[in-house]
């Protein structure tokens, strides 16, 4: 998505929701956030994306050491932003691949879907059991590393930037 499309989606979400929002877009090699603070739009682009995280995963499923390395790397990049975001902002994303996480939680979900941090953590915990050795045939979670990277990035953004929920379109 180009920058102007990101701006259009941000404006659309802001007008539709009529509350302070933070727009999230996860790309292959970048993570974008756009938010209002003091009536001024701010945009942050981080050099971390699905490919970046997937590169930490040398195994499928990844080892816990690989996951911890990916988490630590993600935290180092996004945690400094936590003091720059407006408190109480609603996280919104139009990143289509994130809807796979929603469907892993609720197979009958319809877009847009409001997913809580607890629901994201629930999916992450299920994935953790699979990483720990439970057969993938015992769960409906995708076995691919791209899904795992989106899940890890979403979880870390929500957890470290203080979002209680996300609306995924």
N, C-alpha and C positions, 0 to 999 in steps of 0.2 A: 504494500500500500504506500503511495507517495504521501509526502507531507501535507499536501492540500486535502487529500482524502481523509487523512487523520483529523485535520481541523474541521472538516465537514461533519464527520462522525461525532466529534466532540461537541460541536454546536448542536447537532441533532439530539444527542443524549441530554445535554444540559437543558435545552428547551423543553424536551418531553418530560423530564423528571422534575424540573424546577427545584432542585436541591443542589448543593455543592457536590460536584462529581470529580472523580479522577478516572481518566480513561487509560486503559491498559491495552497494549498491543505487544504480543510476543511474536517475533519473527525468527527466522533461522539463525541470524547472527546478531540481532539487536533486541533490546527490550525498550519500549517507548512508554512513557507516562506523561500525561498532560493533565494539569489541574489548575483551578483558580485559587489564587491566594491574594487577599486584599484587592479583589475585583480586577486582578490582572492574570491572564493566562500564562502559565509557565509550562515548558516542555523539557523533559529530560530524556536523553537517549543514552542507553548503557550498552557497552560492547559485550553483551551476553545474550545468548538466545538458545534455541533448541539444539542447534549444532554444537555450540560451545559446551552445553551440558552433556550431550550425547558423547562427546569426545572423552569425557571422564569415564564413561562406561566401557570397559574393555571386555566385559562378559555380559551375557544375556541369560538370566537377569544379572544385573551388576552385583558386585560384592558390597558389603556394608562399608568397607574402606573407600571404595569408589564413590559411593553415595555421600559419605561424610566429606570427602574432598570436594565434590560438586557443591554440597551445601555450604561449606566454608568459603569457597570461591564466590558463590552467589551472595552470601552475607557480606563479604568484604566490599562488594560492589554496591549493593542496595541499601545497607543499613545507614550510611551517611545521609541518605535522602529523608530518613524518618523525621528529622527536625524541620524539614522544609515544606512538608505537606500540611494542608489545612485539616485540623482535627474534625472528625465527624463527617468527612467526605465519603460519598458512596462510590465504590469501585465498580466500573462498568467496562465490559470488553465486547468487541465485535470479532475477536479472533476465533474463527470457526473451529479450529482444532480443540479449543477449550471445551467445546460442547461435548466432546467425547468423555470428558471427566464427569460432566453432568449426567450423561447417559449411563455411565458406570455406577452412578449413585441411584438414578431413577430412570429405568428403561423406558418409561412412558412420558418423560419430560418433553415439554414444548418450549420453544423459544419465544420470548425471553424467559430465562429461568434465574431466580434468585437463589444462590447457593451460599450457605453459611460457612464460616471457617470450620465449624464442627463437622459439617458434611464433607468438606475437602479433606480434613484430617481423617475422617472415616475411610475415604478412598485410599489415602496415603497409608493408613494402617493395614488395610487389606493388601496393598502392594507390598508392604513390609513383610507380611507373613509369607507372601510368594517368594520374595527375595531370600527369606530365611529357610526356604526349602519346601514349603507347601506346594504341591503340584498345581500348575496353572489350570489344570482341568477341574479343580475344585472351585474355581471362581470364574467370573465373566470378564475380568479385566483384560485389556489387550496386553499381549506379551511383548510388544515392540518398544524399542528404546525411545522412539519419538514421543509416544504417549507418556513414558516415564519422565522424560525431560520437561514436557509441558506441566505435568503434575508437580514435579519438584519446584519448578519456577513459580507456579501459581501459589503453592503452599508457602514458599519463602516470602514472596511479595506480600501476601495477606498477613502472615505471621509477624514479619519484622516491620512492616509499615502500618500496622495497626488497623487493618480492615476486618470488620466482623462478617461481612458478606460481600458478594460480587453478583452483579447482574450480567449474565452471559447471553448474548444475542446470537 
